[in-house]
Amino acid sequence: MQLHFTQYLMPNGRKKNVFFEIENSILVGKVETLLEQKCYFECEMLQTGKISLTCMQVNHEYEEEETLAIEVCENGPEVVNAVARLIENAYIKLNENSGGIV
C-alpha cells in the first residue's frame, strides 16, 4: 500500500505529494482504519534538517482538526521506522478517542 503524505517545502510551504510504501499487513490495516476515520498525513523538513511527520484527523461536524501523532526523526533511513511509529501511535490515539477498539 502506498500511504500519501502532503509534504510542505521550505521556504514558503509549497505543497508536494509524497508516498511511503507500507508492506506490513498489520500496519496496512491500521492505515486503512485511520483513513476511514478521516485521517491524513503531512511531513516537512524542519530548519534543523530533521523530518516532522504528522497524522491529523478531521471532524467535519465540528469543523476541527486534531493531531493524533507526531514523529520527528533524522532525514534518511530512519524515516521508514518513524512512519511505522506514527501509524502505531495515531491508531492508539484514535482508539483512545473512540472509547474502545476501532
Buried (B, 14 or more C-beta within 10 A) or exposed (E): BEBEBBBBEEEEEEEEEEEBEBEEEEBBEBBEBBBEBEBBBBBBBEEEEBBBBBBBBBEEEEEEEBEBBBBEBEEEEEBEEBBBEBBBBBBBBBBEEEEEEB
